[in-house]
Amino acid sequence: MVNKVPENQPVLQQAINEGLLSLGEPIMKTIKWHLVAHGLFIDSEEQVDVRILHSYLEQIVGNIADVVMNEIYAHLSQRNGKSVDSNESSESIINKIEQLLKVERNEGGRST
């Protein structure tokens, strides 16, 4: 089953790439290779589920997954000029990313 790709998918892909790149290019390439081995193609036209991404990142790099997710959130919030307030733990970063993607979708993918 192929999901319709939301308009904000390129924005998410760019944030994921920038988040992974924050670890260094060789590490980013290695992580991407492992993600592909798990069947997650973040550079394709397929929709990326941030919960699945986080789960795979945890399997591949352990606690560094939260660092990457925080980088993804930072890139998305910088692009949107918005942030999501929350005092919760790592689960909340996924919720924050999903909320920012909803804002992006609702605002028609505006860029700053």
N, C-alpha and C positions, 0 to 999 in steps of 0.2 A: 504494500500500500504506500503510495507516494502522497505526502502532504503537500498542499499548496504552499509555496514558499512566500512568507510575508515580505512586504516591501522593505522592512528593516533588517532583513537577513544580511545584506552586504555590510551594514553598520556593525552588526554583531560579529561577523567574520573579521572585520578590520580590528575590532576591539580585542577579539581572541588572539589574533596574530600579534598585536601590540603587547598584550599581556604576556604571551609566551616569549616574545622577543626580549622582554625585560629580564629574562633569565640568561640571555645570551643566545646568539644565533645557533651555535652547535647544539646547545641544549634544546632550543626550540625545534630544530630539525629532528632530533632524536625523539622528542615527545610526540611530534606530528607523526613520525613513523609508527610509534606505538599506538597512537590513536587510530591510524589507518588499519593496523593489525587487529584492533578491536572492532573495526567496521564503522568508525566515526570519521567521516571525510569533511573536515571543517572548511576546506577550500573549494568544495563542490557547490552545486546548485541546491543540494539537499538542505532542508531545515535542520539547524543544530538545536538540540534540546540542552539548555544549560545545566539541567539536573543530571543528565547522562554524562555530559562533558565533565562535570565536577566529580562524578563517581569514577570515571575512567582516570581522571587526573590523580585522584586519591590512590588508585591502584598503581599508577605509574610512578608518582613522585611523593606520595604520602602527604605530610602536612604542607608541603610546598603548594599543593592544590589551592589552599586558601589564599596564599600570596598571589597566585595567578588570577584567581577569581576577584580578588580585591583590585588588581590591576585592570581587569576587564571592566569592573564597575567604575573605576576612576576614569577610564577612557570614555565610557558611555555617558557618565554624568558631565564630564567636561564638554563633550560634543553637544549634549542637550542643554547645558547650562543649568541643570537641575540635579538635586540629590534627594535621596530618600532617607528620612530619619528613622533609626531603629537602634535599640539598645541590646539586641539579641546576638547570639553567637553565629558560627559559620553558616548554619542553615539560612540565616537571614540575608547573607550576601547573595544567595541565589534568588531569594524573594526580591531583594532590591534590584538585581539585574532584570528580573522579569517585569518589575514595575516600570523601570526605565524603558524597556522595550515596548511596553504598552503605551507609554507617553509618546515615544517616537512614532509608533504606528498611528496613534490618535491625532498627532500633529502633522501627519502626512510626510514625515521624514525630513523636516526642515533642518537646515544646517546653520551653524553659527559662524 
